[in-house]
Amino acid sequence: MLDELAVTDLGVIAKARLELRGHMTALTGETGAGKTLLLGALELLSGARADASVVRAGAEQAVVEGRFINGDGDELVLRRVVPRDGRSRAYCNGSLVTAAELAEAAAGLLEIHSQGAQLALTTPGVQRQALDRWANVDLSELTAAESAVGSLRAALVELGGDERARVREMDLLAFQVAEIGSAGLSDPDEDAALAAEEALLADAVGHREAASKALGVYDEEGGLSDALAAMAGALDDRRPFDGTLTRVLAQQAELSDLVAELRRQADSIEEDPERLEVVRLRRVELRDLGRKYGDTLAEVMAFGQECQVRLDELGDRERRAAALEDDLAAACLVRDEAAAKVGAARRSAAPQLATAVQARLAALAMPKATLEITVGDDDPGDRVTFLLAANPGMAPAPIQRAASGGELSRVLLALRLVLSGGPDTMVFDEVDAGIGGATALEVGSALSEVAETSQVLVVTHLAQVAAHADQQVRIAKSADEDATTTTVESVGGEARVVELSRMLSGTPDSAAARSNAKDLLERVPRRAPDPSTAGPTR
């Protein structure tokens, strides 16, 4: 239940803190005093769109906080901040969340029956949900069957369900596999090896000339060989230079090996224009493949393998498609059977729900109203429509066309009375539109009945409705030259009698009006007070 509501700088409300009791609370006050602001505050906590225009004049931001306590005693604090400039912020137990996450957190705690909720009742989806909930229609089998059908259809599409698209894809894959396969790729490093070979063949004469020049330096008189021989001769038999002589001799041997290797390399280099052309053409071929299929040969080879796997899958499509289509036909049969069960359950329950709601409408200022609930012929009967004839002689029509705003509120209230369970806290606005007298007493009694299992907050102008409340909150507006301020306070005892007198006659100081108000309070059945939920309002 909503245990506490705090509002700061919202519209004409500078600061208000409301500690709520369980069961039923009536929010009353003169027209324009700010009752709808409290409703708007609760809508903000439910994740509704925030408008900067709600920020109180002269304030930087509006803040709404609600403290909820569930049946286990766990506490949840929701908070919404609406700045004059910038985007609104939402918090759940102190943690920053999105408006959608705030709405999700509030969904099981708070249900607001305002004009928007009434309009929601006119949608087929909401009407269908109401019927399913009342009749306890089990949708799990149908949901699972529809999911299975969807998965199998998706598998057929993935397999290539469109024949033309499948043929086009196979042709492309076959071309790609053939092009990559004809290249005979086996070594991901082939291009690097070919690049080295191309560099060798492209300048064979220059390479041989370079080797010859290097060998000439070695062979010429006074060259490296002679220099090392002279060094060795000078150091021979000179014991202090034994180590150095050893190194010189090693250099002679190394130089000899180096020269021999250079001669072999030079001898192996031959001009081969034909081989050079083959290498160059091969490299062009590899580069073309790389531009199409991958930055490296390894990627090209991997792409070719993937294409072959996909081509094999599509080539095997007929067998796989036949198996999938058999499975799909079986799944569709299961789905149709589940849909038939749901459709039958909805059609069986629809007149019973209509009768139950119509019986409630008789006590809510709509004694001559008739309600019909139709279910579409196609299974699972998703087209659920509430048809209302508000007065005798009228043909039943969809409730969005047949009911006024107040009548919609009462249809919604009647529906709530016959539905089992509900959220912890329900807020009703405009439920008393267009009624009065004994009918208002019946509406108040109906709201009090709902409050047996859920906390009810009702915005009302009627004393007959407010008198049924376990707690009455008065919203009053005052103005001076500088500002308009709304105060929110819980009233009890004589103060409540005065407020009810104002609601009855507009003359709270009238002794007769106060007598009528006291009589009204005495005639309304009272629940035993629950001290654990009582609290003051500031």
MARNUTI-362016 format. One line per field, with one value per residue (C-alpha): chain; z, x, y; residue number from 1. Coordinates in Angstrom, 3 decimals. Example, Ala and Ser with C-alpha at 12.3 -4.5 7.8 and 13.67 -1.06 7.14 Angstrom:
cadena: A | A
Z: 7.800 | 7.140
X: 12.300 | 13.670
Y: -4.500 | -1.060
num: 1 | 2
This chain:
cadena: A | A | A | A | A | A | A | A | A | A | A | A | A | A | A | A | A | A | A | A | A | A | A | A | A | A | A | A | A | A | A | A | A | A | A | A | A | A | A | A | A | A | A | A | A | A | A | A | A | A | A | A | A | A | A | A | A | A | A | A | A | A | A | A | A | A | A | A | A | A | A | A | A | A | A | A | A | A | A | A | A | A | A | A | A | A | A | A | A | A | A | A | A | A | A | A | A | A | A | A | A | A | A | A | A | A | A | A | A | A | A | A | A | A | A | A | A | A | A | A | A | A | A | A | A | A | A | A | A | A | A | A | A | A | A | A | A | A | A | A | A | A | A | A | A | A | A | A | A | A | A | A | A | A | A | A | A | A | A | A | A | A | A | A | A | A | A | A | A | A | A | A | A | A | A | A | A | A | A | A | A | A | A | A | A | A | A | A | A | A | A | A | A | A | A | A | A | A | A | A | A | A | A | A | A | A | A | A | A | A | A | A | A | A | A | A | A | A | A | A | A | A | A | A | A | A | A | A | A | A | A | A | A | A | A | A | A | A | A | A | A | A | A | A | A | A | A | A | A | A | A | A | A | A | A | A | A | A | A | A | A | A | A | A | A | A | A | A | A | A | A | A | A | A | A | A | A | A | A | A | A | A | A | A | A | A | A | A | A | A | A | A | A | A | A | A | A | A | A | A | A | A | A | A | A | A | A | A | A | A | A | A | A | A | A | A | A | A | A | A | A | A | A | A | A | A | A | A | A | A | A | A | A | A | A | A | A | A | A | A | A | A | A | A | A | A | A | A | A | A | A | A | A | A | A | A | A | A | A | A | A | A | A | A | A | A | A | A | A | A | A | A | A | A | A | A | A | A | A | A | A | A | A | A | A | A | A | A | A | A | A | A | A | A | A | A | A | A | A | A | A | A | A | A | A | A | A | A | A | A | A | A | A | A | A | A | A | A | A | A | A | A | A | A | A | A | A | A | A | A | A | A | A | A | A | A | A | A | A | A | A | A | A | A | A | A | A | A | A | A | A | A | A | A | A | A | A | A | A | A | A | A | A | A | A | A | A | A | A | A | A | A | A | A | A | A | A | A | A | A | A | A | A | A | A | A | A | A | A | A | A | A | A | A | A | A | A | A | A | A | A | A | A | A | A | A | A | A | A | A | A | A | A | A | A | A | A | A | A | A | A | A | A | A | A | A | A | A | A | A | A | A | A | A | A | A | A | A
Z: 0.000 | -0.379 | 3.113 | 2.508 | -0.307 | -0.326 | -2.867 | -3.229 | -5.610 | -7.817 | -9.316 | -6.472 | -3.857 | -2.191 | 0.215 | 1.334 | 3.114 | 3.286 | 5.544 | 4.339 | 6.074 | 4.606 | 3.040 | 1.605 | 1.519 | 0.012 | -1.501 | -1.384 | -1.915 | -3.977 | -7.749 | -8.750 | -5.289 | -6.552 | -6.137 | -9.619 | -8.742 | -6.240 | -8.947 | -11.259 | -8.582 | -8.450 | -12.244 | -12.188 | -9.767 | -12.225 | -14.962 | -16.776 | -19.069 | -17.114 | -18.183 | -16.876 | -16.701 | -13.464 | -11.595 | -9.097 | -10.082 | -8.729 | -8.004 | -9.825 | -9.748 | -8.586 | -6.494 | -5.817 | -3.453 | -2.525 | 0.107 | -0.526 | 1.811 | 0.447 | 2.221 | 3.532 | 5.116 | 2.564 | 1.792 | -1.654 | -2.150 | -5.597 | -6.448 | -9.457 | -10.006 | -12.697 | -13.284 | -14.895 | -17.441 | -18.601 | -18.421 | -15.488 | -13.258 | -11.591 | -8.559 | -6.987 | -3.418 | -4.047 | -7.264 | -10.519 | -12.979 | -16.258 | -16.380 | -17.906 | -15.014 | -12.557 | -14.281 | -14.037 | -10.310 | -9.695 | -11.925 | -9.253 | -6.535 | -8.033 | -10.498 | -11.474 | -12.805 | -14.338 | -17.709 | -19.355 | -17.662 | -18.774 | -22.342 | -21.964 | -21.072 | -24.549 | -26.256 | -27.314 | -25.676 | -22.220 | -22.575 | -23.576 | -20.591 | -18.258 | -19.608 | -19.370 | -15.824 | -14.641 | -16.259 | -15.336 | -18.999 | -19.251 | -22.102 | -21.371 | -23.794 | -26.603 | -25.950 | -26.057 | -29.245 | -30.992 | -29.993 | -31.472 | -34.735 | -34.918 | -34.351 | -37.080 | -39.556 | -38.755 | -39.347 | -42.769 | -43.653 | -42.528 | -44.618 | -47.689 | -47.779 | -50.752 | -53.719 | -55.921 | -53.129 | -52.405 | -56.071 | -56.247 | -53.072 | -54.279 | -57.601 | -55.839 | -53.369 | -56.148 | -58.042 | -54.934 | -54.027 | -57.616 | -57.849 | -54.576 | -55.283 | -58.749 | -57.163 | -55.444 | -52.180 | -49.678 | -47.991 | -46.230 | -46.596 | -50.351 | -51.305 | -49.016 | -50.629 | -54.103 | -53.209 | -52.296 | -55.483 | -57.592 | -56.012 | -56.934 | -60.534 | -61.328 | -61.020 | -61.640 | -63.635 | -60.985 | -58.243 | -60.092 | -60.749 | -57.071 | -56.100 | -58.655 | -57.352 | -53.793 | -54.824 | -56.682 | -53.481 | -51.918 | -54.834 | -55.712 | -54.663 | -51.255 | -50.584 | -47.468 | -47.945 | -48.264 | -45.314 | -43.001 | -44.223 | -43.526 | -40.070 | -39.298 | -40.497 | -38.389 | -35.208 | -35.751 | -32.937 | -30.856 | -27.603 | -26.218 | -29.320 | -29.343 | -28.575 | -31.198 | -33.757 | -33.075 | -33.817 | -37.028 | -38.214 | -37.385 | -39.465 | -42.370 | -42.159 | -41.835 | -44.788 | -46.867 | -46.073 | -46.766 | -50.183 | -51.054 | -50.100 | -52.123 | -55.174 | -54.812 | -54.524 | -57.544 | -59.579 | -58.646 | -59.913 | -63.493 | -65.596 | -66.080 | -67.660 | -68.040 | -64.354 | -63.417 | -65.472 | -63.797 | -60.343 | -61.161 | -62.590 | -59.526 | -57.227 | -59.201 | -58.839 | -55.079 | -54.739 | -56.628 | -54.265 | -51.301 | -52.499 | -52.666 | -49.808 | -47.140 | -46.189 | -45.943 | -47.713 | -44.436 | -44.437 | -48.107 | -47.407 | -44.358 | -46.385 | -49.057 | -46.429 | -44.995 | -48.477 | -49.064 | -45.760 | -46.574 | -50.115 | -48.722 | -46.364 | -49.177 | -51.414 | -48.709 | -48.267 | -49.745 | -47.164 | -44.286 | -45.507 | -45.731 | -42.147 | -40.918 | -42.766 | -41.208 | -37.789 | -38.629 | -39.651 | -36.373 | -34.395 | -36.186 | -35.260 | -31.603 | -31.808 | -33.393 | -30.690 | -27.970 | -29.711 | -29.842 | -26.099 | -25.372 | -27.760 | -26.154 | -22.678 | -23.668 | -25.371 | -22.378 | -19.884 | -21.809 | -21.008 | -17.397 | -16.972 | -18.713 | -16.312 | -13.288 | -14.405 | -15.377 | -11.915 | -10.398 | -12.809 | -11.537 | -8.189 | -9.784 | -11.279 | -14.374 | -13.436 | -16.987 | -18.595 | -20.407 | -21.131 | -23.729 | -24.291 | -27.734 | -28.743 | -32.347 | -34.272 | -35.188 | -32.568 | -30.118 | -29.984 | -29.576 | -30.755 | -27.414 | -27.405 | -24.565 | -25.865 | -23.702 | -23.952 | -21.231 | -21.522 | -22.626 | -26.315 | -27.291 | -29.356 | -27.643 | -29.007 | -28.172 | -24.825 | -26.225 | -28.240 | -25.880 | -22.529 | -21.176 | -19.089 | -15.840 | -17.201 | -18.325 | -14.792 | -13.378 | -15.897 | -14.862 | -11.162 | -11.750 | -13.586 | -10.731 | -8.264 | -10.091 | -10.854 | -8.253 | -6.848 | -7.893 | -7.123 | -3.585 | -4.219 | -6.605 | -7.373 | -8.776 | -10.390 | -11.952 | -10.797 | -9.372 | -12.454 | -13.207 | -10.135 | -6.693 | -3.861 | -3.190 | -6.236 | -4.836 | -1.649 | -3.724 | -5.524 | -2.183 | -0.893 | -3.998 | -3.522 | 0.119 | -0.995 | -3.266 | -0.290 | 1.632 | -0.372 | -1.752 | -0.605 | -2.414 | -3.015 | -4.584 | -5.834 | -5.270 | -5.056 | -3.388 | 0.361 | -0.056 | -1.551 | 0.823 | 3.863 | 3.111 | 3.395 | 6.399 | 5.967 | 4.398 | 3.072 | 2.378 | -0.330 | 0.099 | -1.918 | -0.617 | -2.446 | -1.614 | -3.739 | -4.274 | -4.651 | -4.621 | -2.222 | -1.752 | 1.573 | 2.071 | 5.430 | 6.872 | 8.573 | 11.294 | 13.936 | 13.674 | 10.878 | 8.742 | 9.526 | 8.364 | 5.102 | 4.426 | 5.159 | 2.535 | 0.063 | 0.837 | 0.738 | 0.172 | 3.635 | 6.144 | 8.920 | 8.585 | 11.579 | 9.323 | 6.928 | 9.807 | 11.148 | 7.724 | 7.552 | 10.981 | 10.025 | 6.814 | 8.723 | 11.228 | 8.514 | 6.634 | 7.921 | 9.569 | 9.587 | 12.844 | 12.773 | 12.199 | 14.497 | 12.680 | 9.497 | 10.952 | 10.548 | 10.403 | 7.284 | 6.991
X: 0.000 | 0.944 | 2.068 | 3.294 | 3.195 | 5.387 | 5.018 | 7.248 | 6.747 | 4.204 | 1.798 | 0.225 | 1.435 | 4.532 | 5.022 | 2.706 | 3.243 | 0.405 | 0.536 | -2.176 | -4.162 | -5.291 | -8.687 | -10.331 | -9.176 | -11.250 | -9.501 | -11.891 | -11.836 | -13.210 | -12.920 | -9.457 | -7.992 | -5.440 | -6.962 | -5.875 | -2.323 | -2.156 | -3.470 | -0.783 | 1.832 | 0.848 | 0.910 | 4.480 | 5.409 | 3.842 | 6.243 | 3.947 | 5.447 | 6.789 | 6.008 | 8.081 | 4.923 | 3.960 | 6.880 | 5.668 | 6.296 | 9.651 | 10.892 | 13.697 | 12.110 | 9.125 | 9.687 | 7.261 | 8.085 | 6.016 | 6.739 | 5.052 | 4.894 | 3.991 | 2.267 | 5.591 | 6.423 | 9.135 | 9.513 | 9.885 | 10.497 | 9.808 | 10.907 | 10.418 | 12.182 | 10.901 | 13.285 | 12.171 | 14.935 | 16.211 | 14.923 | 13.110 | 14.833 | 13.448 | 14.697 | 13.818 | 15.054 | 17.609 | 19.003 | 18.650 | 16.357 | 14.595 | 10.947 | 10.145 | 11.856 | 9.955 | 6.693 | 7.616 | 8.374 | 5.024 | 2.966 | 2.098 | 1.663 | -0.437 | -3.337 | -4.792 | -8.341 | -8.265 | -9.515 | -6.564 | -7.423 | -11.039 | -9.872 | -7.656 | -10.788 | -12.124 | -9.269 | -9.824 | -6.595 | -7.588 | -11.101 | -9.655 | -7.298 | -10.228 | -12.195 | -9.186 | -8.479 | -12.046 | -12.380 | -8.841 | -8.250 | -5.006 | -2.960 | 0.262 | -0.435 | -1.393 | 1.600 | 3.990 | 2.374 | 2.557 | 6.199 | 6.933 | 5.189 | 7.123 | 10.445 | 9.791 | 8.753 | 11.886 | 13.943 | 12.324 | 13.086 | 16.673 | 16.890 | 15.857 | 12.107 | 11.882 | 12.750 | 13.967 | 16.051 | 17.453 | 18.445 | 20.068 | 22.015 | 23.109 | 24.306 | 26.355 | 27.790 | 28.652 | 30.498 | 32.418 | 33.331 | 34.444 | 36.491 | 38.274 | 38.627 | 40.108 | 42.878 | 44.109 | 44.915 | 46.767 | 49.306 | 48.145 | 51.738 | 51.930 | 51.803 | 54.703 | 56.831 | 55.837 | 56.706 | 60.241 | 60.549 | 59.310 | 61.856 | 64.596 | 63.521 | 62.623 | 66.270 | 68.317 | 71.035 | 71.401 | 71.627 | 74.388 | 76.284 | 76.087 | 77.477 | 80.256 | 81.239 | 81.335 | 83.491 | 85.802 | 86.512 | 87.554 | 89.667 | 91.472 | 95.062 | 95.271 | 91.665 | 90.144 | 91.838 | 95.283 | 94.670 | 93.678 | 96.649 | 99.012 | 97.565 | 97.976 | 101.597 | 102.465 | 101.076 | 102.440 | 104.686 | 103.890 | 102.644 | 101.018 | 98.791 | 97.813 | 94.215 | 94.042 | 95.677 | 93.036 | 90.300 | 92.023 | 92.308 | 88.619 | 87.731 | 89.728 | 87.731 | 84.421 | 85.325 | 86.164 | 82.781 | 81.037 | 82.681 | 81.813 | 78.167 | 78.075 | 79.439 | 76.797 | 74.023 | 75.317 | 75.527 | 71.965 | 70.455 | 69.349 | 67.097 | 63.713 | 61.186 | 58.609 | 58.719 | 58.633 | 55.438 | 53.869 | 54.686 | 53.293 | 50.079 | 49.632 | 50.060 | 47.469 | 45.085 | 45.658 | 45.161 | 41.842 | 40.667 | 41.723 | 39.738 | 36.596 | 36.878 | 39.375 | 42.361 | 44.614 | 44.828 | 43.853 | 40.606 | 39.963 | 40.395 | 38.093 | 35.453 | 35.575 | 34.974 | 31.997 | 30.512 | 30.843 | 29.109 | 26.214 | 25.989 | 25.783 | 23.005 | 20.998 | 21.666 | 20.243 | 17.276 | 14.642 | 15.232 | 15.534 | 12.612 | 10.386 | 11.252 | 10.668 | 7.371 | 6.207 | 7.140 | 5.411 | 2.214 | 2.199 | 2.936 | 0.120 | -2.263 | -1.239 | -1.622 | -5.075 | -6.205 | -4.895 | -6.525 | -9.835 | -9.659 | -8.966 | -11.708 | -14.214 | -13.261 | -13.665 | -17.031 | -18.303 | -17.156 | -18.173 | -21.931 | -21.239 | -18.854 | -21.336 | -24.080 | -21.856 | -20.791 | -24.342 | -25.561 | -23.000 | -23.963 | -27.533 | -26.320 | -24.055 | -26.656 | -27.036 | -30.011 | -31.295 | -27.929 | -27.209 | -23.756 | -22.803 | -19.376 | -18.760 | -15.926 | -14.789 | -15.572 | -11.947 | -10.025 | -8.571 | -11.234 | -8.886 | -11.522 | -13.225 | -15.602 | -17.617 | -20.965 | -23.044 | -26.613 | -26.730 | -30.508 | -33.509 | -34.264 | -30.657 | -28.776 | -25.628 | -22.548 | -18.831 | -18.440 | -16.186 | -19.198 | -22.015 | -20.700 | -19.905 | -16.797 | -18.688 | -20.378 | -17.027 | -15.737 | -18.635 | -18.203 | -14.568 | -15.562 | -18.133 | -15.521 | -13.082 | -15.726 | -16.183 | -12.510 | -10.625 | -7.444 | -5.817 | -2.924 | -2.195 | -3.356 | -6.053 | -6.866 | -10.275 | -11.036 | -14.330 | -16.095 | -18.918 | -19.424 | -23.086 | -24.585 | -25.819 | -28.131 | -28.723 | -26.718 | -23.686 | -24.107 | -24.061 | -20.905 | -19.284 | -20.330 | -18.871 | -15.577 | -15.575 | -16.087 | -13.051 | -11.153 | -11.695 | -8.882 | -6.981 | -6.130 | -8.430 | -7.889 | -10.835 | -10.983 | -14.603 | -16.938 | -19.724 | -20.166 | -22.058 | -18.912 | -16.459 | -18.480 | -17.580 | -13.882 | -11.865 | -9.754 | -10.669 | -8.044 | -9.001 | -7.211 | -7.672 | -6.373 | -5.537 | -4.225 | -2.658 | -1.150 | 2.071 | 1.161 | -1.462 | -0.870 | -2.612 | -2.611 | -3.269 | -4.496 | -6.262 | -9.524 | -11.339 | -13.946 | -15.598 | -13.252 | -14.505 | -18.115 | -17.390 | -15.817 | -18.763 | -21.140 | -19.380 | -19.672 | -23.390 | -24.580 | -21.692 | -22.432 | -20.143 | -21.258 | -24.901 | -26.188 | -28.576 | -25.785 | -23.634 | -26.523 | -26.943 | -23.210 | -23.202 | -26.240 | -24.504 | -21.408 | -23.546 | -25.493 | -22.426 | -21.094 | -17.701 | -14.712 | -12.836 | -9.861 | -6.450 | -4.021 | -0.994 | -1.898 | -3.091 | -0.980 | -1.256 | -1.121 | 0.902
Y: 0.000 | 3.648 | 4.570 | 8.098 | 10.661 | 13.773 | 16.577 | 19.633 | 22.585 | 20.830 | 23.342 | 25.324 | 22.839 | 24.245 | 21.347 | 18.582 | 15.296 | 12.825 | 9.765 | 7.430 | 4.752 | 1.501 | 0.845 | 3.991 | 7.615 | 10.438 | 13.464 | 16.412 | 20.167 | 23.005 | 22.830 | 24.048 | 23.546 | 21.043 | 17.589 | 16.631 | 17.671 | 14.810 | 12.522 | 13.895 | 13.273 | 9.615 | 9.419 | 10.766 | 7.979 | 5.545 | 6.659 | 9.100 | 11.715 | 14.698 | 18.268 | 21.162 | 23.279 | 21.482 | 23.095 | 25.691 | 29.300 | 30.485 | 26.927 | 25.147 | 21.711 | 19.684 | 16.554 | 13.702 | 10.833 | 7.814 | 5.187 | 1.844 | -1.155 | -4.580 | -7.451 | -8.757 | -5.408 | -4.591 | -0.900 | 0.632 | 4.350 | 5.821 | 9.367 | 11.616 | 14.934 | 17.307 | 20.258 | 23.478 | 22.977 | 19.607 | 16.070 | 14.518 | 11.975 | 8.866 | 6.949 | 3.628 | 3.164 | 5.898 | 4.407 | 6.316 | 4.472 | 5.213 | 6.274 | 2.869 | 1.094 | 3.311 | 2.356 | -1.317 | -0.971 | 0.752 | -1.557 | -4.101 | -1.493 | 1.261 | 1.408 | 4.778 | 4.883 | 8.318 | 9.483 | 7.728 | 4.448 | 4.816 | 5.282 | 2.215 | 0.227 | 0.989 | -0.864 | -4.493 | -5.607 | -4.336 | -5.771 | -9.142 | -9.091 | -8.334 | -11.301 | -13.620 | -12.511 | -12.958 | -16.395 | -17.484 | -18.347 | -20.332 | -18.883 | -20.782 | -23.660 | -21.268 | -19.023 | -21.980 | -23.327 | -19.940 | -19.647 | -23.086 | -22.161 | -18.892 | -20.650 | -23.212 | -20.527 | -18.575 | -21.730 | -22.171 | -18.558 | -19.006 | -22.147 | -20.231 | -20.407 | -18.028 | -20.230 | -17.393 | -15.935 | -19.405 | -19.957 | -16.529 | -17.190 | -20.635 | -19.213 | -16.577 | -19.084 | -21.524 | -18.791 | -17.742 | -21.319 | -22.023 | -18.830 | -19.446 | -23.165 | -22.598 | -20.568 | -23.737 | -22.021 | -24.179 | -21.905 | -18.698 | -17.367 | -17.972 | -14.298 | -13.437 | -16.150 | -14.985 | -11.400 | -12.513 | -14.530 | -11.609 | -9.308 | -11.823 | -12.407 | -8.813 | -7.665 | -10.837 | -9.015 | -6.340 | -8.975 | -10.860 | -7.623 | -6.714 | -10.125 | -9.819 | -6.417 | -7.711 | -10.685 | -8.336 | -6.454 | -9.740 | -10.925 | -7.703 | -7.276 | -5.705 | -6.649 | -8.141 | -11.521 | -9.983 | -7.677 | -10.533 | -12.673 | -9.755 | -9.302 | -12.996 | -12.975 | -9.939 | -11.509 | -15.023 | -16.257 | -13.173 | -14.725 | -11.567 | -11.537 | -15.221 | -14.402 | -11.696 | -13.962 | -16.605 | -14.100 | -12.976 | -16.572 | -17.093 | -14.060 | -15.513 | -18.737 | -16.869 | -14.649 | -17.673 | -19.249 | -15.955 | -15.645 | -19.248 | -18.633 | -15.431 | -17.275 | -19.970 | -17.358 | -15.457 | -18.664 | -19.610 | -16.364 | -16.696 | -14.540 | -16.257 | -13.859 | -16.601 | -17.515 | -13.828 | -13.388 | -16.435 | -15.054 | -11.638 | -13.026 | -15.234 | -12.262 | -10.293 | -13.235 | -13.369 | -9.616 | -9.846 | -12.563 | -10.443 | -7.442 | -9.587 | -12.003 | -10.943 | -8.855 | -11.926 | -15.282 | -16.929 | -14.903 | -15.743 | -19.455 | -19.242 | -17.394 | -20.097 | -22.761 | -20.815 | -20.465 | -24.190 | -24.988 | -22.622 | -24.007 | -27.534 | -26.414 | -24.885 | -27.858 | -30.064 | -27.745 | -30.023 | -32.729 | -30.283 | -28.179 | -31.242 | -32.170 | -28.598 | -28.332 | -31.596 | -30.223 | -26.923 | -28.677 | -30.604 | -27.416 | -25.561 | -28.355 | -28.059 | -24.285 | -24.550 | -26.947 | -24.594 | -21.614 | -23.484 | -24.137 | -20.471 | -19.320 | -21.699 | -20.523 | -16.869 | -17.422 | -19.371 | -16.750 | -13.612 | -13.644 | -14.570 | -11.614 | -9.320 | -10.413 | -9.879 | -6.395 | -5.428 | -6.394 | -4.046 | -1.250 | -1.390 | -0.041 | 2.570 | 4.923 | 2.762 | 0.540 | 0.207 | -0.353 | -3.586 | -4.892 | -7.451 | -8.946 | -10.395 | -12.678 | -13.022 | -16.190 | -16.837 | -18.763 | -17.931 | -15.222 | -12.278 | -9.781 | -9.145 | -6.165 | -4.636 | -3.347 | -1.022 | 0.217 | 2.872 | 3.365 | 1.305 | 1.332 | 1.926 | -0.620 | -1.910 | -0.176 | -0.257 | 1.474 | 4.198 | 5.405 | 4.467 | 5.762 | 9.204 | 9.789 | 9.211 | 6.100 | 4.747 | 5.303 | 3.328 | 0.506 | 0.348 | 0.361 | -2.367 | -4.412 | -3.915 | -5.126 | -8.423 | -9.064 | -11.039 | -9.583 | -6.347 | -4.030 | -2.906 | 0.665 | 1.894 | 5.521 | 6.530 | 9.887 | 11.076 | 7.919 | 10.061 | 12.236 | 12.901 | 11.203 | 12.198 | 11.265 | 7.596 | 6.608 | 8.406 | 6.381 | 3.212 | 4.320 | 5.093 | 1.676 | 0.032 | 1.824 | 0.791 | -2.799 | -2.580 | -1.156 | -4.393 | -5.985 | -2.986 | 0.495 | 2.936 | 6.639 | 8.467 | 12.040 | 13.119 | 16.113 | 14.143 | 13.936 | 10.654 | 9.092 | 10.764 | 9.649 | 6.025 | 6.772 | 5.663 | 8.798 | 12.123 | 14.521 | 18.115 | 20.076 | 23.814 | 26.751 | 30.189 | 33.228 | 36.566 | 39.297 | 37.353 | 33.703 | 30.963 | 28.088 | 24.763 | 22.954 | 19.256 | 18.013 | 15.021 | 15.981 | 14.111 | 14.757 | 18.152 | 19.257 | 16.395 | 17.322 | 20.868 | 19.613 | 17.295 | 20.194 | 22.271 | 19.407 | 18.936 | 22.518 | 24.904 | 26.381 | 24.686 | 27.026 | 26.011 | 24.047 | 22.151 | 21.231 | 20.011 | 17.972 | 16.367 | 15.670 | 14.007 | 11.968 | 10.889 | 9.757 | 7.842 | 6.019 | 4.802 | 1.449 | 1.784 | -0.527 | -0.926 | 1.472 | -0.029 | 1.815 | 0.412 | 2.290 | 5.571 | 8.660 | 12.436 | 14.550 | 17.695
num: 1 | 2 | 3 | 4 | 5 | 6 | 7 | 8 | 9 | 10 | 11 | 12 | 13 | 14 | 15 | 16 | 17 | 18 | 19 | 20 | 21 | 22 | 23 | 24 | 25 | 26 | 27 | 28 | 29 | 30 | 31 | 32 | 33 | 34 | 35 | 36 | 37 | 38 | 39 | 40 | 41 | 42 | 43 | 44 | 45 | 46 | 47 | 48 | 49 | 50 | 51 | 52 | 53 | 54 | 55 | 56 | 57 | 58 | 59 | 60 | 61 | 62 | 63 | 64 | 65 | 66 | 67 | 68 | 69 | 70 | 71 | 72 | 73 | 74 | 75 | 76 | 77 | 78 | 79 | 80 | 81 | 82 | 83 | 84 | 85 | 86 | 87 | 88 | 89 | 90 | 91 | 92 | 93 | 94 | 95 | 96 | 97 | 98 | 99 | 100 | 101 | 102 | 103 | 104 | 105 | 106 | 107 | 108 | 109 | 110 | 111 | 112 | 113 | 114 | 115 | 116 | 117 | 118 | 119 | 120 | 121 | 122 | 123 | 124 | 125 | 126 | 127 | 128 | 129 | 130 | 131 | 132 | 133 | 134 | 135 | 136 | 137 | 138 | 139 | 140 | 141 | 142 | 143 | 144 | 145 | 146 | 147 | 148 | 149 | 150 | 151 | 152 | 153 | 154 | 155 | 156 | 157 | 158 | 159 | 160 | 161 | 162 | 163 | 164 | 165 | 166 | 167 | 168 | 169 | 170 | 171 | 172 | 173 | 174 | 175 | 176 | 177 | 178 | 179 | 180 | 181 | 182 | 183 | 184 | 185 | 186 | 187 | 188 | 189 | 190 | 191 | 192 | 193 | 194 | 195 | 196 | 197 | 198 | 199 | 200 | 201 | 202 | 203 | 204 | 205 | 206 | 207 | 208 | 209 | 210 | 211 | 212 | 213 | 214 | 215 | 216 | 217 | 218 | 219 | 220 | 221 | 222 | 223 | 224 | 225 | 226 | 227 | 228 | 229 | 230 | 231 | 232 | 233 | 234 | 235 | 236 | 237 | 238 | 239 | 240 | 241 | 242 | 243 | 244 | 245 | 246 | 247 | 248 | 249 | 250 | 251 | 252 | 253 | 254 | 255 | 256 | 257 | 258 | 259 | 260 | 261 | 262 | 263 | 264 | 265 | 266 | 267 | 268 | 269 | 270 | 271 | 272 | 273 | 274 | 275 | 276 | 277 | 278 | 279 | 280 | 281 | 282 | 283 | 284 | 285 | 286 | 287 | 288 | 289 | 290 | 291 | 292 | 293 | 294 | 295 | 296 | 297 | 298 | 299 | 300 | 301 | 302 | 303 | 304 | 305 | 306 | 307 | 308 | 309 | 310 | 311 | 312 | 313 | 314 | 315 | 316 | 317 | 318 | 319 | 320 | 321 | 322 | 323 | 324 | 325 | 326 | 327 | 328 | 329 | 330 | 331 | 332 | 333 | 334 | 335 | 336 | 337 | 338 | 339 | 340 | 341 | 342 | 343 | 344 | 345 | 346 | 347 | 348 | 349 | 350 | 351 | 352 | 353 | 354 | 355 | 356 | 357 | 358 | 359 | 360 | 361 | 362 | 363 | 364 | 365 | 366 | 367 | 368 | 369 | 370 | 371 | 372 | 373 | 374 | 375 | 376 | 377 | 378 | 379 | 380 | 381 | 382 | 383 | 384 | 385 | 386 | 387 | 388 | 389 | 390 | 391 | 392 | 393 | 394 | 395 | 396 | 397 | 398 | 399 | 400 | 401 | 402 | 403 | 404 | 405 | 406 | 407 | 408 | 409 | 410 | 411 | 412 | 413 | 414 | 415 | 416 | 417 | 418 | 419 | 420 | 421 | 422 | 423 | 424 | 425 | 426 | 427 | 428 | 429 | 430 | 431 | 432 | 433 | 434 | 435 | 436 | 437 | 438 | 439 | 440 | 441 | 442 | 443 | 444 | 445 | 446 | 447 | 448 | 449 | 450 | 451 | 452 | 453 | 454 | 455 | 456 | 457 | 458 | 459 | 460 | 461 | 462 | 463 | 464 | 465 | 466 | 467 | 468 | 469 | 470 | 471 | 472 | 473 | 474 | 475 | 476 | 477 | 478 | 479 | 480 | 481 | 482 | 483 | 484 | 485 | 486 | 487 | 488 | 489 | 490 | 491 | 492 | 493 | 494 | 495 | 496 | 497 | 498 | 499 | 500 | 501 | 502 | 503 | 504 | 505 | 506 | 507 | 508 | 509 | 510 | 511 | 512 | 513 | 514 | 515 | 516 | 517 | 518 | 519 | 520 | 521 | 522 | 523 | 524 | 525 | 526 | 527 | 528 | 529 | 530 | 531 | 532 | 533 | 534 | 535 | 536 | 537 | 538
